[in-house]
Amino acid sequence: MAEIQINSLSKSFGKSKVIKDISLSIQSRSFTVIVGPSGCGKSTLLRMIAGLEKIDTGEIKIAGKAVNDLPPKDREIAMVFQSYALYPHMTVFNNMAFGLKLEKKSKSEIENRVKEAARILQIENLLDRKPKQLSGGQRQRVAIGRAITRNPKVFLFDEPLSNLDAALRVATRIEIANLHDSMPDATMVYVTHDQVEAMTLANQIVVLSEGQIEQIGSPLELYEEPENLFVAKFIGSPAMNIIPIEILTTGINPVGKINEKIKINLETKFSSSDKGRELHLGFRPENLMLAKTDKNSFTASVSLVESLGEYALVYANIKGSSTDHNIIAKLLGTPKINKGDQVSFQIQKSKMHLFDEEGRRYINGKKQV
Amino acid sequence: MKFKLNLSSIFSQLLLLFFVILWITPTFGLLISSFRDKDQLAISGWWTSLIYTEVSEIHRTKGKNEQSKENEVYFIRGNLFKEDKGKKILSFGVTSKNINAYMVGEKAVLKDKSEIVVFENGDYEWRSENEFKKKKGRRIFITAKSPPSFTLDNYKEVLFEAGLGQAFLNTIAVALPATLIPLIICSFFAYSLTWMNFFGRDILLATIIASLVVPLQMSLIPILTIYNDLGALFNIEAKSFPGIWMAHTGFGLASTTFLLWNFMKSLPNEMLEAAKVDGASHYDTFVRIVIPLSIPAFASIFILQFLWVWNDLLVGLVFLDKHPSEIILTAKLKELLGSYGENWEILTTGAFISMTVPLFIFFSLQRFFIRGLVAGSVKG
């Protein structure tokens, strides 16, 4: 039972502000993933929760208690580091028992807790080995085991999978998800730059960019209703297509103009003052389909086709009013499209996202957060 | 096993061989010389002692009391060598003017018509028609090939008679504490410089690095003066073992701290943070994690500091008396060498004795130079 409350937190290294006035509430028992491109301050935020980084201004509360001035060991947290950070001269058992030994727990208790953690992570047969005799995945499991034995209220993960190879990453990701299920009382905070990890693990995602929170929400909320261009481009792979669009007519059947030839019907309600505004139209690659009718379609010339069997990624470009716009379409199966073809596309109904000039989600009449 | 033969590897092997020979040769020479007879040492190089060498010696035959008479001819027979050392005589002479006058087995005819024959193994026969009159025998000059001969006399002399044994113990009494004390102090110091944040840390570090360039000789006398004053205050003699321990500790502090700091800095940051999260205090981290992982650094710094102290003469001369109970090995060797540098056998033997300890230290600590002790902690 430990919720984390972060109130207007700031941090700078020298002159560069890394965390800019962040407020965030992390529910008890939740699995919160902090995601963002490298250098966005996500690791710093995690290290501030852990107590490894000093807080400049603001406050962090864990389980209702302000922890600003508490050392890491008194915050009832455990952390799993990106580089495993095992103690190389100790056996796996001693690595996992280190924290308990420092707490002066009895020998039998230490043994029980280490054995229990080893059982959960299936590393019972590795307990006598040294870290250098382990593979990368095993090392990361030991690092997780070290966190489990201390039975903390909050688990902090700092990009724990980024050093593993692709296959192992998927397997370990599933293990971490299972770990959260098997320890329902623990609050987990997980930092990653990989949006797939964020989407699969989290029940709450915090998107961070340049020290500021862009959006907080469940994975599907972020996917379906990105609040701004940054989140729209960051979540989803391949990224959402964004092209500028000029509002030609408002009213019952609003029309937007991409270039002189391409005009498409929009479903958003606009106010009459929006006429002539330059907005951004976003649509996900999988929401593009080959046009069955001429109505509401646009033509693009294909520059590359990546056929993956299950689906094909079609890279194409549309002539814009000033520059060309590259778009990606994700088409199921193996469409008969070749490089250089002129293909007619349609955007799936109600899957269009509109963003205003500042990059915020366009709000007018439509339900908004 | 497959050997890759390319030009650069051959070159580096040859270079290695060259340096090995360059280093081994004088050491080997020193070893051989220390076992040689001191008279031979003075006249010929050590390399000559490995093979038969030509020596010129003077021996005397027996006198008239030993003569025997056979068929009206008088003989004196015997062997020139008192004890058989395996020498082989090549030639001999009967006057000092011409010591190589006769080959072995040749008859030398003397003025009084008597004849002397000398054989290879030193046997001689002196034949005369007339009775021998002289009580003393005749001088015979020989040139002989002498086999290699080695002796432990030098070691006996140096260790037990010249007092080098005591000096040896004194040096150990100086070197061990003077190595261990700075190592202990500096490991704490280096840890705090590396992993603790405190006011003035960078300035302190800069000062240490700066003090590396101050030559020891500059501070020698001021420090001795301070010691004297302090000693007088407490009525203790300034020149004593604790004094020299402190002196060596002080002189070694900067370099030892710098080297350890440099090593500890390379330990993975996240590992120490993990310890912090695990609840380890700075002391726990230091004792349970940093020290075990710093053993290779400790071993190499131990060797450096120990060698420095062991081979030191200046500090030992300044901070210790020349009593037999305090004098260190280097000072004693210098004393034994004599003002003209003539006692070579003492120099070579003493040098070799003083070399054994550093060699022993080096080889016994070698197993601590484990590569990749930190392997497995973080992604490599």
Contacts between the chains, C-beta under 8 A, distances in Angstrom:
chain1	res1	chain2	res2	distance
A	50	B	277	6.2
A	51	B	277	7.8
A	52	B	273	5.3
A	52	B	276	6.8
A	52	B	277	7.4
A	71	B	276	7.5
A	72	B	276	5.3
A	72	B	277	4.5
A	72	B	279	7.7
A	73	B	276	7.4
A	73	B	277	7.0
A	73	B	278	7.2
A	73	B	279	3.5
A	73	B	280	7.9
A	77	B	277	7.0
A	78	B	277	6.5
A	79	B	273	7.8
A	79	B	274	7.1
A	79	B	277	4.8
A	81	B	270	4.6
A	81	B	273	7.2
A	81	B	274	6.0
A	82	B	270	7.3
A	82	B	379	8.0
A	83	B	268	6.7
A	83	B	270	5.1
A	83	B	377	7.8
A	83	B	378	3.7
A	83	B	379	4.9
A	84	B	377	7.1
A	84	B	378	6.0
A	84	B	379	6.6
A	85	B	268	6.5
A	85	B	270	3.8
A	85	B	271	4.6
A	85	B	273	6.8
A	85	B	274	4.0
A	85	B	377	6.5
A	85	B	378	6.0
A	86	B	271	7.3
A	86	B	274	7.7
A	86	B	376	6.4
A	86	B	377	5.2
A	86	B	378	7.8
A	87	B	271	6.6
A	87	B	274	7.8
A	87	B	275	7.4
A	87	B	289	5.9
A	87	B	377	6.7
A	88	B	271	7.8
A	88	B	293	6.9
A	88	B	373	6.6
A	88	B	374	5.2
A	88	B	375	6.2
A	88	B	376	4.6
A	88	B	377	4.1
A	89	B	289	7.8
A	89	B	292	4.6
A	89	B	293	5.9
A	89	B	373	7.0
A	98	B	275	7.3
A	98	B	278	5.3
A	98	B	280	7.5
A	98	B	288	7.6
A	99	B	277	8.0
A	99	B	278	3.7
A	99	B	279	5.4
A	102	B	278	6.4
A	102	B	279	4.6
A	102	B	280	5.6
A	102	B	284	6.0
A	103	B	279	6.2
A	130	B	376	6.2
A	131	B	375	7.8
A	131	B	376	3.2
A	131	B	377	6.2
A	132	B	372	7.5
A	132	B	375	4.4
A	132	B	376	3.1
A	133	B	376	7.3
A	134	B	376	6.9
A	136	B	379	6.9
A	139	B	376	7.0
A	143	B	274	7.9
A	146	B	274	7.5
A	146	B	278	7.2
A	150	B	278	7.1
A	150	B	279	7.9
A	163	B	379	4.3
